[in-house]
């Protein structure tokens, strides 16, 4: 039996949740389990017998990530169909080097190996087998905004590295 909602969102969910479209959402779930230690919380199949997932939900480091299969008939395409993505999902982890290796060992493509960055994080990027970009970082030190700005001003414009 349904009741009137007492809030604008379920109390168990944050106000902002990445919702990824994947060509092969069931395989993506298994990849995220191996790569990020994800825990599956919901899996709902399409009622038409296609085997496609209409909705799935995972927990990664305490954060919710939703995903769904591509459904071109509804204008729902993943990064591979779109030839890339303009979005990067960011993930803070205890040990970025270990997390990066785990993701690559699970099948991710290394895009940028973990590197100590001027803003105080050790930071790297991967692309998952479904075309989604993920950045991951471990915070090393607090850096004042004016020091970040100074470090940015000293970068070589052609390659984005320090002079």
Secondary structure, DSSP 4 states (H G I P E B T S, - for coil): -----SSSS-TTS-S--EEEEETTHHHHHHHHHHHH--EEEEEEE-TTSS--EEEEEEEETTEEEEEEE-BGGGTB--TTTTTS-S-EEEEE-S-HHHHHHHHHHTTPEEEEEEEE-TTSEEEEEEE-TTS-EEEEEEE-----HHHHHHHHHTEETTTTEE-
